[in-house]
Amino acid sequence: MNPSENARAIQRYLALDIHKEYVMAGGMNAAQEWVIRPRKVEMTRFRAWAENNLQAGDAVVIETTTNVWDIYDIVAPLVTRAVVAHAGAVRQIAEARVKTDTEDIKRLLRLLIADIVPEVWVPPAHVRELRGLISYRQRLVKTGTMIRNRLHSLLHRHNLSLPERNRHG
């Protein structure tokens, strides 16, 4: 489908601003009239809300955050177009003085309607899983190094030394 066909297929534009406990959601039509007023949807109820409120013909923009892929995986199969916006680039474009959830939703929607959302690449699920494993391993290595350094500092502070057989193992 070429971009002009895709644009004609879009009936509503929705924005999702993800927080720890809730998702702020709102939607407009192409004339920038509210079709879904901004509202908080508890994270525990989001899947049911998405299945009841999102439909083919919707374009959805989601701002990047820690758990963006979980939300993306729920939303993408339900809508015509799902876009993940680069949070830093959106902030530079918008540079808002007023920072509220509703204003964030409006900004994201206007960028989506104008088709100027600074998108990030959405890796396939298996790539995201591998990235998650690598990230987890890096945290484990970092934690192990911090613990060893603290132990060495404690030994040094109290002028203690390890027995010869445990020094390197």
FIVEXPA-878504 format. One record per residue: residue in three letters; residue number from 1; x, y, z of N, C-alpha, C in turn. Coordinates in steps of 0.2 Angstrom, whole numbers, plus 2048, in hexadecimal, padded with zeros to 3 digits. Layout:
residues N
   rest    nr   n_u   n_v   n_w   ca_u   ca_v   ca_w   c_u   c_v   c_w
    ALA   NUM     X     Y     Z      X      Y      Z     X     Y     Z
...
//
This chain:
residues 169
   rest    nr   n_u   n_v   n_w   ca_u   ca_v   ca_w   c_u   c_v   c_w
    MET     1   804   7FA   800    800    800    800   804   806   800
    ASN     2   803   80B   7FB    807    811    7FB   805   816   800
    PRO     3   809   81B   802    807    81F    807   800   823   807
    SER     4   7FF   825   800    7F8    828    7FF   7F2   824   800
    GLU     5   7F3   81D   7FE    7EE    819    800   7ED   818   807
    ASN     6   7F3   817   80B    7F3    816    812   7F0   81C   816
    ALA     7   7F1   822   813    7EE    828    816   7E6   828   815
    ARG     8   7E4   826   810    7DD    826    80E   7D9   821   813
    ALA     9   7DD   81B   815    7DA    816    819   7DA   818   820
    ILE    10   7DD   81D   822    7DD    81F    829   7D7   824   82B
    GLN    11   7D3   821   830    7CD    825    832   7CE   829   838
    ARG    12   7D2   826   83D    7D4    829    843   7DB   829   844
    TYR    13   7DD   82E   848    7E4    82E    84A   7E4   82E   852
    LEU    14   7E8   829   855    7E8    829    85C   7F0   829   85E
    ALA    15   7F0   82C   864    7F7    82C    868   7F7   829   86E
    LEU    16   7FC   826   870    7FD    822    876   803   825   87A
    ASP    17   802   827   880    808    82A    884   808   825   88A
    ILE    18   80E   821   88A    80E    81B    88F   812   81E   895
    HIS    19   80F   81C   89B    811    81D    8A2   812   817   8A5
    LYS    20   814   817   8AB    815    810    8AF   80F   80D   8B1
    GLU    21   80A   811   8B3    803    80E    8B6   7FE   80F   8B0
    TYR    22   7FF   813   8AB    7F9    814    8A7   7FC   816   8A0
    VAL    23   7F7   816   89B    7F8    819    894   7F3   81E   893
    MET    24   7F6   824   891    7F2    829    88F   7F0   829   888
    ALA    25   7EA   828   886    7E8    827    87F   7E3   82D   87D
    GLY    26   7E3   82F   877    7DF    833    874   7DF   833   86C
    GLY    27   7D9   835   869    7D9    834    862   7D6   83A   85F
    MET    28   7D8   83C   859    7D5    841    855   7D3   83E   84E
    ASN    29   7CF   842   84A    7CE    840    843   7D3   845   83F
    ALA    30   7D3   845   838    7D7    849    834   7D6   850   835
    ALA    31   7D0   852   837    7CE    859    838   7D0   85B   83F
    GLN    32   7D4   857   843    7D6    858    849   7D1   85A   84E
    GLU    33   7CB   856   84E    7C6    856    852   7C6   850   857
    TRP    34   7C5   850   85D    7C6    84B    862   7C1   845   860
    VAL    35   7C3   83F   85F    7BF    839    85E   7BF   835   864
    ILE    36   7C5   835   868    7C6    832    86E   7C9   837   873
    ARG    37   7C6   83A   877    7C9    83F    87C   7CE   83C   880
    PRO    38   7D4   840   881    7D9    83D    885   7D7   83A   88C
    ARG    39   7D9   834   88D    7D7    830    893   7DD   82C   895
    LYS    40   7DD   82B   89C    7E1    826    89F   7DE   81F   89F
    VAL    41   7E2   81A   89C    7E0    813    89C   7E5   80F   8A0
    GLU    42   7E3   80C   8A6    7E8    809    8AA   7EB   803   8A6
    MET    43   7F2   802   8A8    7F6    7FE    8A4   7F3   7F7   8A4
    THR    44   7F0   7F5   8AA    7ED    7EE    8AB   7E6   7ED   8A6
    ARG    45   7E3   7F3   8A4    7DD    7F2    8A0   7DF   7F4   899
    PHE    46   7E5   7F6   897    7E7    7F8    890   7E5   7F4   88B
    ARG    47   7E7   7ED   88B    7E5    7E8    886   7DE   7E8   884
    ALA    48   7D9   7E8   889    7D2    7E8    888   7D0   7EE   885
    TRP    49   7D3   7F4   887    7D1    7FB    885   7D3   7FB   87D
    ALA    50   7D9   7F9   87C    7DB    7F9    875   7D7   7F5   870
    GLU    51   7D5   7EF   873    7D1    7EA    86E   7CA   7ED   86D
    ASN    52   7C7   7F1   872    7C1    7F4    872   7C1   7FB   86E
    ASN    53   7C6   7FE   86E    7C6    805    86B   7CA   806   865
    LEU    54   7CF   802   863    7D3    802    85D   7D0   7FE   858
    GLN    55   7D1   800   852    7CE    7FD    84C   7D2   7FE   846
    ALA    56   7D1   7FA   841    7D4    7FB    83A   7D2   802   838
    GLY    57   7D6   806   835    7D5    80C    833   7D8   811   837
    ASP    58   7DB   80F   83D    7DE    813    842   7E5   814   840
    ALA    59   7E8   81A   842    7F0    81A    842   7F1   81C   849
    VAL    60   7F6   819   84C    7F8    81A    853   7FF   81C   853
    VAL    61   801   821   857    808    823    859   809   821   860
    ILE    62   80E   81E   862    810    81D    869   817   820   86A
    GLU    63   818   823   86F    81E    826    871   823   821   874
    THR    64   829   821   872    82E    81C    875   82F   81D   87D
    THR    65   82F   817   880    830    817    887   832   80F   889
    THR    66   833   80E   88F    836    807    891   832   802   88E
    ASN    67   82B   802   88F    827    7FC    88D   823   7FD   887
    VAL    68   826   801   882    822    803    87C   821   7FD   878
    TRP    69   825   7F8   878    824    7F2    873   81E   7EE   876
    ASP    70   81D   7ED   87C    817    7EA    87F   810   7ED   87C
    ILE    71   810   7F3   87C    80A    7F7    87A   80A   7F7   872
    TYR    72   80F   7F7   86F    810    7F7    868   80D   7F0   865
    ASP    73   80F   7EB   869    80D    7E4    867   805   7E3   868
    ILE    74   802   7E7   86D    7FB    7E6    86D   7F7   7EA   868
    VAL    75   7FA   7F0   866    7F7    7F5    862   7F8   7F3   85B
    ALA    76   7FD   7F2   858    7FF    7F1    851   7FA   7EC   84E
    PRO    77   7F8   7E6   850    7F4    7E2    84C   7ED   7E5   84C
    LEU    78   7EB   7EA   850    7E4    7EC    850   7E3   7F2   84B
    VAL    79   7E8   7F5   849    7E7    7FC    845   7EB   7FB   83F
    THR    80   7E9   800   83A    7EC    800    834   7F3   802   834
    ARG    81   7F5   807   838    7FC    809    839   7FE   80B   840
    ALA    82   804   808   842    806    80A    849   80D   80C   848
    VAL    83   80F   812   84B    815    815    84B   818   816   852
    VAL    84   81E   815   853    822    816    859   826   81D   858
    ALA    85   824   822   85C    827    828    85B   82E   829   85F
    HIS    86   833   82C   85D    839    82D    860   838   833   865
    ALA    87   838   831   86C    836    836    871   83A   83C   871
    GLY    88   841   83B   870    845    841    870   844   846   86A
    ALA    89   843   843   864    841    847    85E   83B   84A   85F
    VAL    90   836   847   862    82F    84A    863   830   850   867
    ARG    91   834   84F   86D    835    855    871   838   85B   86E
    GLN    92   83D   859   86A    840    85F    866   83B   862   861
    ILE    93   837   85F   85E    832    862    859   82D   866   85D
    ALA    94   82B   863   863    825    866    866   828   86C   86B
    GLU    95   82D   86B   86F    830    86F    874   82A   873   878
    ALA    96   827   86F   87B    821    872    87F   823   875   885
    ARG    97   81F   87B   887    820    87E    88D   81B   87B   892
    VAL    98   815   879   88F    810    876    893   811   86E   892
    LYS    99   812   86A   898    813    863    897   80E   85F   89B
    THR   100   808   85E   898    803    85A    89B   802   854   896
    ASP   101   7FF   84F   899    7FD    849    895   7F9   84B   88F
    THR   102   7F4   84F   890    7F0    851    88B   7F3   854   885
    GLU   103   7F8   859   887    7FC    85D    882   800   858   87E
    ASP   104   803   853   882    808    84E    87E   804   84A   879
    ILE   105   7FE   848   87B    7F9    845    876   7F8   849   870
    LYS   106   7F6   850   871    7F5    854    86C   7FB   855   867
    ARG   107   801   856   86A    807    856    866   808   850   862
    LEU   108   807   84A   865    808    844    861   803   843   85C
    LEU   109   7FD   845   85D    7F8    844    858   7F9   849   852
    ARG   110   7FB   84F   853    7FC    854    84E   802   852   84A
    LEU   111   807   84F   84D    80D    84C    849   80B   846   845
    LEU   112   806   842   847    804    83C    844   7FF   83E   83E
    ILE   113   7FB   843   83F    7F6    845    83A   7FA   849   834
    ALA   114   800   84C   836    804    850    831   809   84B   82E
    ASP   115   809   845   830    80E    83F    82E   815   842   82E
    ILE   116   817   845   834    81E    847    835   820   844   83C
    VAL   117   81E   83E   83E    820    83B    844   827   839   843
    PRO   118   82C   83B   847    833    838    847   833   830   84A
    GLU   119   832   82C   845    831    825    847   838   821   849
    VAL   120   837   81C   84D    83C    818    84E   83B   811   84B
    TRP   121   840   80D   849    83F    807    846   83D   802   84B
    VAL   122   838   7FE   849    835    7F9    84D   838   7F2   84C
    PRO   123   83C   7F0   850    83F    7EA    84F   83B   7E4   84F
    PRO   124   83C   7DE   84C    837    7D9    84C   838   7D6   853
    ALA   125   833   7D2   855    832    7D0    85C   838   7CC   85E
    HIS   126   83B   7C7   85A    841    7C3    85C   847   7C8   85D
    VAL   127   848   7CD   859    84D    7D2    85B   84C   7D5   861
    ARG   128   846   7D7   863    845    7DB    869   846   7D6   86F
    GLU   129   845   7CF   86E    846    7CB    873   84E   7CA   874
    LEU   130   852   7C9   86F    859    7C9    870   85C   7CF   873
    ARG   131   859   7D5   871    85C    7DB    874   85A   7DB   87B
    GLY   132   854   7D9   87D    853    7D8    884   857   7D4   888
    LEU   133   859   7CE   885    85E    7C9    888   865   7CD   889
    ILE   134   867   7D0   884    86E    7D3    884   86E   7D9   88A
    SER   135   868   7DD   88A    868    7E2    88F   868   7DF   896
    TYR   136   864   7D9   897    864    7D6    89D   86B   7D3   89F
    ARG   137   86E   7D0   89B    875    7CE    89C   87A   7D4   89E
    GLN   138   879   7D9   89A    87D    7DF    89C   87C   7E2   8A3
    ARG   139   876   7E2   8A5    874    7E4    8AC   877   7DF   8B1
    LEU   140   877   7D8   8B0    87A    7D3    8B4   881   7D4   8B5
    VAL   141   885   7D5   8AF    88C    7D7    8AF   88E   7DD   8B3
    LYS   142   88A   7E2   8B2    88B    7E9    8B6   88A   7E8   8BD
    THR   143   885   7E4   8BF    883    7E3    8C6   889   7DF   8C9
    GLY   144   88B   7DA   8C6    891    7D6    8C9   897   7DA   8CA
    THR   145   898   7DE   8C5    89E    7E2    8C5   89E   7E7   8CB
    MET   146   898   7EA   8CC    897    7EF    8D2   897   7EB   8D8
    ILE   147   895   7E5   8D9    896    7E1    8DF   89D   7E0   8E1
    ARG   148   8A1   7DD   8DC    8A8    7DC    8DD   8AC   7E2   8DF
    ASN   149   8AA   7E8   8DB    8AD    7EE    8DD   8AC   7F0   8E4
    ARG   150   8A6   7EF   8E7    8A4    7F1    8ED   8A8   7ED   8F2
    LEU   151   8A8   7E6   8F1    8AB    7E1    8F5   8B3   7E3   8F6
    HIS   152   8B6   7E5   8F0    8BD    7E7    8F0   8BE   7ED   8F4
    SER   153   8BA   7F2   8F3    8BA    7F8    8F7   8B9   7F7   8FF
    LEU   154   8B5   7F2   900    8B4    7F1    908   8BA   7ED   90A
    LEU   155   8BD   7E8   907    8C3    7E5    909   8C9   7EA   90A
    HIS   156   8C9   7EE   905    8CF    7F3    905   8CE   7F8   90B
    ARG   157   8C8   7FA   90C    8C6    7FF    912   8C8   7FC   918
    HIS   158   8C7   7F6   919    8C8    7F2    920   8CF   7EF   920
    ASN   159   8D3   7F0   91B    8D9    7ED    91A   8D9   7E5   91B
    LEU   160   8D5   7E2   917    8D4    7DB    917   8D6   7D9   910
    SER   161   8D8   7D2   910    8DA    7CF    90A   8D7   7C8   90A
    LEU   162   8D5   7C6   904    8D2    7C0    903   8D8   7BA   904
    PRO   163   8D6   7B4   906    8DA    7AF    906   8DD   7AD   8FF
    GLU   164   8E3   7AB   8FF    8E6    7AA    8F8   8E2   7A5   8F4
    ARG   165   8DF   7A0   8F6    8DB    79C    8F1   8D5   79F   8EE
    ASN   166   8D2   7A4   8F1    8CC    7A8    8EF   8CD   7AE   8EB
    ARG   167   8D3   7B0   8EB    8D5    7B7    8E8   8D3   7B8   8E1
    HIS   168   8D3   7B3   8DD    8D1    7B4    8D6   8CB   7AF   8D4
    GLY   169   8C8   7AC   8D8    8C2    7A8    8D6   8BC   7AA   8D9
//
